[in-house]
Amino acid sequence: MPWNSLDCSLVIRMLVIAQQAWKLWFQLVFMVAL
């Protein structure tokens, strides 16, 4: 069952949002730790 271009773009968008959220969370924890 091949993926639709919509599903692919949705997955990529979710990965990008997750990566940005992880960066913000890591920076917040790092600032609090210091």
A tleap script that builds the chain and sets N, CA, C and O, in Angstrom:
source leaprc.protein.ff14SB
mol = sequence {
  NMET PRO TRP ASN SER LEU ASP CYS SER LEU
  VAL ILE ARG MET LEU VAL ILE ALA GLN GLN
  ALA TRP LYS LEU TRP PHE GLN LEU VAL PHE
  MET VAL ALA CLEU
}
set mol.1.N position { 0.848 -1.200 0.000 }
set mol.1.CA position { 0.000 0.000 0.000 }
set mol.1.C position { 0.880 1.246 0.000 }
set mol.1.O position { 1.443 1.597 1.037 }
set mol.2.N position { 1.008 1.908 -1.122 }
set mol.2.CA position { 1.904 3.076 -1.218 }
set mol.2.C position { 1.358 4.274 -0.451 }
set mol.2.O position { 0.149 4.437 -0.287 }
set mol.3.N position { 2.272 5.093 0.005 }
set mol.3.CA position { 1.887 6.289 0.750 }
set mol.3.C position { 1.398 7.372 -0.196 }
set mol.3.O position { 1.855 7.482 -1.334 }
set mol.4.N position { 0.470 8.159 0.293 }
set mol.4.CA position { 0.047 9.343 -0.459 }
set mol.4.C position { 1.033 10.468 -0.178 }
set mol.4.O position { 1.718 10.452 0.844 }
set mol.5.N position { 1.106 11.429 -1.064 }
set mol.5.CA position { 2.003 12.565 -0.844 }
set mol.5.C position { 1.541 13.355 0.380 }
set mol.5.O position { 2.353 13.975 1.066 }
set mol.6.N position { 0.235 13.330 0.650 }
set mol.6.CA position { -0.299 14.043 1.814 }
set mol.6.C position { 0.212 13.410 3.101 }
set mol.6.O position { 0.630 14.115 4.020 }
set mol.7.N position { 0.180 12.071 3.170 }
set mol.7.CA position { 0.665 11.381 4.359 }
set mol.7.C position { 2.156 11.642 4.555 }
set mol.7.O position { 2.613 11.851 5.679 }
set mol.8.N position { 2.905 11.630 3.466 }
set mol.8.CA position { 4.348 11.844 3.551 }
set mol.8.C position { 4.644 13.244 4.077 }
set mol.8.O position { 5.487 13.409 4.959 }
set mol.9.N position { 3.961 14.248 3.545 }
set mol.9.CA position { 4.193 15.627 3.982 }
set mol.9.C position { 3.765 15.798 5.435 }
set mol.9.O position { 4.382 16.555 6.184 }
set mol.10.N position { 2.703 15.092 5.831 }
set mol.10.CA position { 2.238 15.187 7.217 }
set mol.10.C position { 3.273 14.601 8.166 }
set mol.10.O position { 3.548 15.171 9.221 }
set mol.11.N position { 3.846 13.460 7.789 }
set mol.11.CA position { 4.869 12.827 8.625 }
set mol.11.C position { 6.096 13.729 8.733 }
set mol.11.O position { 6.657 13.892 9.817 }
set mol.12.N position { 6.513 14.316 7.604 }
set mol.12.CA position { 7.679 15.206 7.615 }
set mol.12.C position { 7.411 16.419 8.497 }
set mol.12.O position { 8.278 16.857 9.253 }
set mol.13.N position { 6.193 16.957 8.391 }
set mol.13.CA position { 5.846 18.126 9.210 }
set mol.13.C position { 5.873 17.764 10.688 }
set mol.13.O position { 6.362 18.539 11.510 }
set mol.14.N position { 5.352 16.591 11.028 }
set mol.14.CA position { 5.354 16.157 12.427 }
set mol.14.C position { 6.778 15.981 12.934 }
set mol.14.O position { 7.082 16.336 14.073 }
set mol.15.N position { 7.659 15.430 12.088 }
set mol.15.CA position { 9.052 15.245 12.497 }
set mol.15.C position { 9.733 16.587 12.734 }
set mol.15.O position { 10.489 16.741 13.693 }
set mol.16.N position { 9.465 17.564 11.857 }
set mol.16.CA position { 10.076 18.890 12.005 }
set mol.16.C position { 9.585 19.556 13.284 }
set mol.16.O position { 10.375 20.148 14.020 }
set mol.17.N position { 8.284 19.463 13.551 }
set mol.17.CA position { 7.730 20.069 14.766 }
set mol.17.C position { 8.306 19.391 16.002 }
set mol.17.O position { 8.626 20.053 16.990 }
set mol.18.N position { 8.436 18.065 15.943 }
set mol.18.CA position { 8.981 17.330 17.087 }
set mol.18.C position { 10.435 17.724 17.332 }
set mol.18.O position { 10.865 17.856 18.478 }
set mol.19.N position { 11.195 17.910 16.240 }
set mol.19.CA position { 12.603 18.292 16.384 }
set mol.19.C position { 12.718 19.681 17.015 }
set mol.19.O position { 13.550 19.894 17.897 }
set mol.20.N position { 11.886 20.627 16.566 }
set mol.20.CA position { 11.927 21.977 17.116 }
set mol.20.C position { 11.505 21.975 18.579 }
set mol.20.O position { 12.097 22.676 19.400 }
set mol.21.N position { 10.483 21.191 18.905 }
set mol.21.CA position { 10.023 21.110 20.293 }
set mol.21.C position { 11.115 20.511 21.173 }
set mol.21.O position { 11.310 20.949 22.307 }
set mol.22.N position { 11.837 19.499 20.649 }
set mol.22.CA position { 12.915 18.876 21.418 }
set mol.22.C position { 14.036 19.880 21.668 }
set mol.22.O position { 14.608 19.910 22.757 }
set mol.23.N position { 14.357 20.711 20.655 }
set mol.23.CA position { 15.415 21.717 20.832 }
set mol.23.C position { 15.018 22.722 21.909 }
set mol.23.O position { 15.825 23.062 22.775 }
set mol.24.N position { 13.773 23.198 21.853 }
set mol.24.CA position { 13.312 24.175 22.843 }
set mol.24.C position { 13.315 23.564 24.238 }
set mol.24.O position { 13.719 24.216 25.201 }
set mol.25.N position { 12.864 22.306 24.354 }
set mol.25.CA position { 12.828 21.635 25.652 }
set mol.25.C position { 14.246 21.451 26.190 }
set mol.25.O position { 14.493 21.667 27.376 }
set mol.26.N position { 15.177 21.054 25.322 }
set mol.26.CA position { 16.559 20.837 25.750 }
set mol.26.C position { 17.187 22.148 26.226 }
set mol.26.O position { 17.896 22.167 27.233 }
set mol.27.N position { 16.928 23.252 25.501 }
set mol.27.CA position { 17.475 24.551 25.897 }
set mol.27.C position { 16.892 24.988 27.233 }
set mol.27.O position { 17.603 25.539 28.074 }
set mol.28.N position { 15.592 24.743 27.433 }
set mol.28.CA position { 14.947 25.128 28.687 }
set mol.28.C position { 15.546 24.357 29.854 }
set mol.28.O position { 15.853 24.938 30.895 }
set mol.29.N position { 15.714 23.044 29.680 }
set mol.29.CA position { 16.296 22.214 30.742 }
set mol.29.C position { 17.738 22.633 31.007 }
set mol.29.O position { 18.175 22.664 32.158 }
set mol.30.N position { 18.477 22.954 29.951 }
set mol.30.CA position { 19.879 23.342 30.107 }
set mol.30.C position { 19.986 24.655 30.883 }
set mol.30.O position { 20.848 24.796 31.751 }
set mol.31.N position { 19.110 25.618 30.571 }
set mol.31.CA position { 19.131 26.904 31.274 }
set mol.31.C position { 18.762 26.719 32.741 }
set mol.31.O position { 19.357 27.349 33.615 }
set mol.32.N position { 17.785 25.862 33.014 }
set mol.32.CA position { 17.372 25.623 34.404 }
set mol.32.C position { 18.481 24.896 35.164 }
set mol.32.O position { 18.711 25.162 36.344 }
set mol.33.N position { 19.159 23.984 34.483 }
set mol.33.CA position { 20.225 23.222 35.133 }
set mol.33.C position { 21.367 24.154 35.538 }
set mol.33.O position { 21.977 23.982 36.593 }
set mol.34.N position { 21.647 25.139 34.690 }
set mol.34.CA position { 22.692 26.098 35.034 }
set mol.34.C position { 22.124 27.156 35.959 }
set mol.34.O position { 22.843 28.065 36.372 }
savepdb mol mol.pdb
quit
